[in-house]
């Protein structure tokens, strides 16, 4: 039985990988939190709190592994137990050299951070992508064999940054490909202005949180406010700031289904957060520190929740491909999947033309 290793990170990344693995029952699927083979960096990760805000930290690994064990999934941290036929990555910013001998597929898991002047310097000088301190170069290394993009606009963006466009296929991404399902929910509140925060300070980026809160209050203009805190935030600090600068009746949630909260809101305020795509897909008025028109173009494909099945079909085709890496055509593999069986009846001529 061929073996697949799925690389995990945040819970969002982990649940996406789990969905894909569920579509591949004929293979031996394993999971590992993102890792590096750099001994010095591994030591720093274990001993230095500076990395606590990143998915390389022990905190994120334990949270991910807790989910994996609860779902009876096989864990092989740092790929110590097996040799693999395929490795599925959620980032190409860290791909250990010893893992590049295997077939590799990269999966976009959410929003890509803004490409800044510093990102351009790091990219131009071919410095490690992690030196950006964000995800702006995720999908831009051209290291993996196949790249799965959320939308056509993201495909063009990754190609513009240096990844071979022939490697990139538009598959949509699990967790963000069927947002209308969240309209049917039991979240008890409705018709509020929702604010989804980010973990900028925890990941060593500059943020004026007080100014952000005051601006949210201004946008709400007397309407009820609900803050959903990022799971990686310092909750005590964030709640203290909100209580000080927002109305007394402001609702604050540290956990819960964010998509359901967005589905019930009348307006959504975000910073740098993938959840803005949920608001866009559900037709909400949204605010973001990104350009809204650009976000609408970048928004993940809505395909009624079939992204995991499509990505799994791509994994299957690649695993069963007998030629070398360069001879595999991911575009053809996706096309064959989309036009097979009953799906052929459901495709429009325009969809076929796009592929």
N, C-alpha and C positions, 0 to 999 in steps of 0.2 A: 504494500500500500504506500503510495507516494505521500510525502510529508510536506505540510505547509506551516510556516511560522508567521503568525500575525503579530506585528509590533504595535503595542498599545502605548497610551500616554495619559491624557485626561479621561474622565469617564465618558465624555462624548466620543472620543476616539475609540475607546475600548468597546462601547456598545455598538459602534458601527462595524468594527472588526468581527464582533460576535455575530451580527446579522449576516455578514458575508459567509462566515464559517458554517452557519446553519444551512446554507444553500449548497454546501459541499460535503455531504455525508459520506461520500465514497472515498474521501481522503482522510489522512491522519492529521488532524489540526491541532496545533500547539500555539501558545501565546507567551510573549515576553514583553515586559516594559521596555521602552526605548533605552538603549545602552550604548556605551562607548568601550572600545578596547584600549583606550589610553589609560595606563596605570596611574599616572599622576592625576589626571582629571577624576578618575574613579575615587582616588583618595580624597580629593577636595570635595567631591560630592558627598562623601560619607562624613566628613569632618567639618565642613564649612557651611554655616547657615545662609551664605549669600546665594546659594542655589535653591533655597527652599521654595521659591516662587515658580520654579520650572518643573516640567514633567520628568526631568532627570533626577529629581529629589526623591529621597526615601518616602516622604509623605505621599507623593503621587503614586509611587510604586505600590505601597501598601494598600492604598484605596483601590487601585486597579486590580490588584491580586485578590483582594477581598471579594470584589465582584466576580472575578473569574472562578474562584473556589465555590462561591455561593451558587454558581451556575454549572458546577461540575465540569469545568473546562480544564484542559491540561496546560500546566505552566512549565516553561523551560527558560528561566531568566538567563539572559546572556547566551542563549543557544549552546548550553553546555552538554545537553543530553543526546542531541541528535544531529545528523547531517540532513539538510533540507533540500527539497526539490524546488521550492518556491518560497520567497519571503515577501510579505505584503507590508509596505511601510506607510505610515501616516505623515512622515516627514522625510525629505531627502537631504536635510541639513546635517544629519549625522548618520552616515552609513559606514560602519566599520569595514575596512578593506577585506577582512576574511569572509564577510558576508556577500561580497560582490561576485564571488564565484558562482553563486546560486542565481537562478532566475529571480528577477525582482519586479514588483509592481508597486507603484506609488499611488496612494489614494488621497485626494484633497478632502480634508475633514471639516473645513469651515472657511471663514473669512481669512484672507491674507492681509497682513499689516501693510500700511502705507510704504511705498518705495521712496525713500528719502535720499538726500545727497550722500549721507553716510552709507546707505545701502549700496549706492552706485559706486562709491569708493571701494568698499569691501569687495563688490562683485568685479570691478575692473582690475583690482590688484590680485584677484583670486585668493583672497584671504579666507579663512574658515567662515562659513555663512553664519555661524553662531555669534560671531563678533558684532553682528547687527543688533543683538539684544532683543530681537523680535522675529516675527515670521515672514518678513518682507521678501526674503529670498527662498522661502519654501516653494518647491516646484520648479526651481530655476537652475538646478545643478546639472541636469542631464545625465545623472549617474544611473538612475533606474532604467530598466528596459522598456517599461510601459508606464504611462501616466494617465490617471483617471481624473478628469476635470468636472467641476460642478456645472459648468455652462460653456457655451461657445465663446463668450467674451473672456472668460478665464483661460480657456484654451489659447486664445490669441495673446493674452497677457503672458502666460508662461513661455510661449514661443518667442515673444519679443525679448524676454530676459535670457534666452539662450538654450532652452530645451528644444530638441528636435521636434518640429510640429508633427512629423509622421508617427512619433511615439505617443502622441496625446489623443485620447478619445474622450468624448463628452458622454459621461455615464449618469450624471447626477450624483448626489451623495446621500447615503442613508441618514436618517434623522431630520433631513431638510427637504425631502422630495415629495412630501404629501401633507402639506401644512393645513389643508382644509379639514383633515381629520380632527384637528384640535377644536373645531367649532362646537363639537358635541362634548361638553365637559361638565363637571360638577363643582367647578371653582365657585365659591359663594358670592363673589363680588362682581359688579359690572359697571361700565360707564365711568371709569376713572382714567386719569392720565398715568401711564406706567413709565417708570424710569428703570432701565436695566444698566447697572453699573459694570465697571471692568476692574481688573486687578492691576492697573497700571503701576501703582505705587509698590505693590508687592513684587513686581517684575522690573523695578528700578527705572521706571519712566516718570517723567514729571507730570503732575496733575494738580490743578487748583480745584479740589473737591468742593470747597465752600462756594466758589463762584458757579460751579456746575449745579449745585443744589439750588442756589438762588435763581439761576436761569430756569430751572425746571419749575420752580414755584411761579415764576413769571409766566411761563407758557401755560401752566395749568389755569391761571387766572380765576382762582376760586373753586375750580373743580376738584374733586377728591384726588389725592395723590397716592400712588403705590410704588414703593421702591423694592425691586428684587435685587439682592446683593449677589455679586459674583462669588461662586463657591470658594475661590482662593483668597478672598479678602480677609482683612482683619475686621471681623464682625463688630467687635466692641467699639473700635474707633469709628467705623462707618456709621453705626447706629447713633453714637453720641453726636456726630456731626449733623446727621439728619434731624434729630430731635431738637437741636439748637437752632437750626436755620430753616426748617420747614414747619408748616402748620401742625398743631398738636394732634390732629386727627389723621395724620399721614400714616399709612399702613407700611410696615417693613417686613419683608419675608427673606429669611436666610436660606430656605429650601422650598421645595414644592415644584410643581410642573410649570416651568417658565412659559412654555408654548400655550398652555391653557390660560395663563394670566394675560398673555398678549391677545389671545382670541377674544377675551372679554373686555379689553380696554377700548377706549375711544381714540386714544392717541399714544404713540410710543416714542420715548426719548432714549437714545442710546449714545454711547461714546464710540469705542472701537469694539463692537460686539457682533458676532455672527447672527444673534437673534433678531437683528434688524431685518434679515431676510424673511423671517417668519411674519413680521409685520407687513412687509411688502407683498408677500404672497397672499395675505389675508385682506389686502386692500386698506390697511390702516394708514393714517397720516403718520409719517415717521420723521424723526430728527436724528441726525448722526454727524459725527465729526468727519465722515467721508462725504463726498459729493453725492447727493441723493439720486441724481440722474444716472451717474455712473453705477451706483449700487443696483438700480433697477435693471441695467444692462447685464451686470454681473450675477444677478440673482440665480440661485441653483435651479436646475431643471425640475419642474413639477411633473412627475410621471406616475402619480398614484402609488408611490412607495415601492417601485420596482428596481431601484438602483442597486440594492444588495444582490438581487438575482442577476442583473446585468453584469455587475463586477465579478460575481462568482462564475458566470459563463465565460468571461474573459480569462479568469484564472484557470478554468478547466481546459479551455482551448490552448492556453500557453503550456500548461503541464503536459498535455497530450501531443504537443508539437515536437516532431522528431528532428527538425533541423536545428541550426545554431540560432543564437539570439537575434542576429541581424536579419535572418530570413523570416522571422515571425512578423506578420502584419496584423496589428491590433485593430485597425480599421475594418479589415475583412472579417475578423473574428466577431466583432460587435455586429456587423451587418448580418452575418449568418445567424446570429442569435436573434436579432430583431425580426428577421423575416422567416423564421422557422415556425412550423405548426400553425396554430390559430392566430399567432401574432401577425402573420402575413395579412390576414383579413382585416386587422385593426389599423394597420399603418396607412397613412395617407401618402399620396404620390410625393408631396413635398418632403415628408419625413424620409422617405427612401432616397430622394434626390440629395438631401442633406448628408446622408451617409455615403 
